[in-house]
Amino acid sequence: HELIQDGKIQSVLNSNIFTYGRGQFRQTLEEDGIYSRRFARYLLFKLDVLYAGPDTPLHIPSTWSVEHILPQNPDSSSQWTKDFNEEQREIWTHRIGNLVLLSRRKNSAQGRRDFVDKKESYFKNNVEVFPNSVRVMQKDKWDLDVLKMHHQEVVNMLCL
């Protein structure tokens, strides 16, 4: 910060301030929740670009948001609470493998629905431009095994 104020931009560029460890990046993605981090939507967008491929143009809607597949606050009688215990929900809810982009603003009441219902009514018309979201919506279920597998796939994709 002081170097920038003093006009020593080259010193900043030559410093290690912009370096990061690939291992640390992978570990963050694998083990930490990223939902509340400022870079979450950019990583999810990068993931969609990677899944779309270099020759596929993405038409980004004016309104888009980050959505949890496994909801943050599932209803106590929902399938979510049968498929995930409280500790599992705490660990997995905010990780990148449980997050997708939607082409509309979030609706927390709709987002609490069970996966089959959520997929049919909530996501059906809102994932068309986001390849990662489309991939998730092709799943038959969203339980711990599916979430873990998807999480590892997206971490590997982002860490290529």
Helices and strands as residue ranges (DSSP letters): H 2-5, H 9-14, G 16-18, H 22-31, H 40-52, E 65-68, H 79-83, H 86-92, G 96-98, E 99-102, H 108-111, H 115-117, I 118-123, H 131-137, H 144-158
